[in-house]
Amino acid sequence: MITVFRIDAPPTGNELKGDASNPTPEQIEEEKEARQAFLDAVSPHFKALPERPPHAFGNVEKVELFGEDVVSRMNRYLLLVTVDIGDPRIDFESFVPGGTTITTVEGSLSPISHWPDGDRG
């Protein structure tokens, strides 16, 4: 089963100034540094999730973090957490940077098909 989370890290640089339409090289670098700081903060915690001791439910098998390379949206992410069954039990507040918003988009999704061959998941 997969649980999908939307993560909105605090805005920086262009996002705060309201002018992200034509960023300078310096502004692009500032956004990349903000993304790297976010990754540095969360990566050890996400990496550790599949290594937790087994429980009756919510055992994390895989964690995937997706983000855009568009400068004005580099603080937005989708997190896919694959678990055996139930809630993955992640205490986001203990490690995400202050001001970060986490929303559960959907929980307990199971694959019903995949491509290119379309077989059931």
Contacts in CASP RR format, 6 or more apart in sequence:
PFRMAT RR
TARGET T0000
AUTHOR 0000-0000-0000
METHOD contacts of the structure
MODEL  1
MITVFRIDAPPTGNELKGDASNPTPEQIEEEKEARQAFLDAVSPHFKALP
ERPPHAFGNVEKVELFGEDVVSRMNRYLLLVTVDIGDPRIDFESFVPGGT
TITTVEGSLSPISHWPDGDRG
1 82 0 8 1.000
1 83 0 8 1.000
1 84 0 8 1.000
1 85 0 8 1.000
1 86 0 8 1.000
1 107 0 8 1.000
1 108 0 8 1.000
1 109 0 8 1.000
1 110 0 8 1.000
2 80 0 8 1.000
2 81 0 8 1.000
2 82 0 8 1.000
2 83 0 8 1.000
2 107 0 8 1.000
2 109 0 8 1.000
2 110 0 8 1.000
2 111 0 8 1.000
3 80 0 8 1.000
3 81 0 8 1.000
3 83 0 8 1.000
3 86 0 8 1.000
3 87 0 8 1.000
3 88 0 8 1.000
3 104 0 8 1.000
3 106 0 8 1.000
3 107 0 8 1.000
3 108 0 8 1.000
3 109 0 8 1.000
4 78 0 8 1.000
4 79 0 8 1.000
4 80 0 8 1.000
4 81 0 8 1.000
4 104 0 8 1.000
4 105 0 8 1.000
4 106 0 8 1.000
4 107 0 8 1.000
4 109 0 8 1.000
5 78 0 8 1.000
5 79 0 8 1.000
5 81 0 8 1.000
5 102 0 8 1.000
5 103 0 8 1.000
5 104 0 8 1.000
5 105 0 8 1.000
6 76 0 8 1.000
6 77 0 8 1.000
6 78 0 8 1.000
6 79 0 8 1.000
6 102 0 8 1.000
6 103 0 8 1.000
6 105 0 8 1.000
7 76 0 8 1.000
7 77 0 8 1.000
7 78 0 8 1.000
7 79 0 8 1.000
7 96 0 8 1.000
7 100 0 8 1.000
7 101 0 8 1.000
7 102 0 8 1.000
7 103 0 8 1.000
8 75 0 8 1.000
8 76 0 8 1.000
8 77 0 8 1.000
8 100 0 8 1.000
8 101 0 8 1.000
8 103 0 8 1.000
9 34 0 8 1.000
9 38 0 8 1.000
9 75 0 8 1.000
9 76 0 8 1.000
9 77 0 8 1.000
9 96 0 8 1.000
9 97 0 8 1.000
9 99 0 8 1.000
9 100 0 8 1.000
10 75 0 8 1.000
10 97 0 8 1.000
10 98 0 8 1.000
10 99 0 8 1.000
10 100 0 8 1.000
11 75 0 8 1.000
12 30 0 8 1.000
12 31 0 8 1.000
12 34 0 8 1.000
12 75 0 8 1.000
13 27 0 8 1.000
13 30 0 8 1.000
13 31 0 8 1.000
13 34 0 8 1.000
14 20 0 8 1.000
14 23 0 8 1.000
14 27 0 8 1.000
14 30 0 8 1.000
14 31 0 8 1.000
14 71 0 8 1.000
14 72 0 8 1.000
15 72 0 8 1.000
15 75 0 8 1.000
20 71 0 8 1.000
20 72 0 8 1.000
21 72 0 8 1.000
23 31 0 8 1.000
23 71 0 8 1.000
23 72 0 8 1.000
27 71 0 8 1.000
28 71 0 8 1.000
31 71 0 8 1.000
31 74 0 8 1.000
31 75 0 8 1.000
32 74 0 8 1.000
34 74 0 8 1.000
34 75 0 8 1.000
35 74 0 8 1.000
35 75 0 8 1.000
37 97 0 8 1.000
38 75 0 8 1.000
38 97 0 8 1.000
38 100 0 8 1.000
39 65 0 8 1.000
41 95 0 8 1.000
41 96 0 8 1.000
41 97 0 8 1.000
42 65 0 8 1.000
42 95 0 8 1.000
42 96 0 8 1.000
45 94 0 8 1.000
45 95 0 8 1.000
46 63 0 8 1.000
46 65 0 8 1.000
46 79 0 8 1.000
47 63 0 8 1.000
49 60 0 8 1.000
49 63 0 8 1.000
49 81 0 8 1.000
49 88 0 8 1.000
49 90 0 8 1.000
50 60 0 8 1.000
50 61 0 8 1.000
50 62 0 8 1.000
50 63 0 8 1.000
52 59 0 8 1.000
52 60 0 8 1.000
55 89 0 8 1.000
57 83 0 8 1.000
57 84 0 8 1.000
57 85 0 8 1.000
57 86 0 8 1.000
57 87 0 8 1.000
58 83 0 8 1.000
58 84 0 8 1.000
58 85 0 8 1.000
58 86 0 8 1.000
58 87 0 8 1.000
58 88 0 8 1.000
58 89 0 8 1.000
59 83 0 8 1.000
59 84 0 8 1.000
60 81 0 8 1.000
60 82 0 8 1.000
60 83 0 8 1.000
60 88 0 8 1.000
61 82 0 8 1.000
61 83 0 8 1.000
61 84 0 8 1.000
62 80 0 8 1.000
62 81 0 8 1.000
62 82 0 8 1.000
63 79 0 8 1.000
63 80 0 8 1.000
63 81 0 8 1.000
63 82 0 8 1.000
64 79 0 8 1.000
64 80 0 8 1.000
64 81 0 8 1.000
64 82 0 8 1.000
65 77 0 8 1.000
65 78 0 8 1.000
65 79 0 8 1.000
65 80 0 8 1.000
66 77 0 8 1.000
66 78 0 8 1.000
66 79 0 8 1.000
66 80 0 8 1.000
67 73 0 8 1.000
67 74 0 8 1.000
67 76 0 8 1.000
67 77 0 8 1.000
67 78 0 8 1.000
68 74 0 8 1.000
68 76 0 8 1.000
78 105 0 8 1.000
81 88 0 8 1.000
81 90 0 8 1.000
86 108 0 8 1.000
92 100 0 8 1.000
92 102 0 8 1.000
96 102 0 8 1.000
111 120 0 8 1.000
111 121 0 8 1.000
112 120 0 8 1.000
112 121 0 8 1.000
113 119 0 8 1.000
113 120 0 8 1.000
113 121 0 8 1.000
114 121 0 8 1.000
END
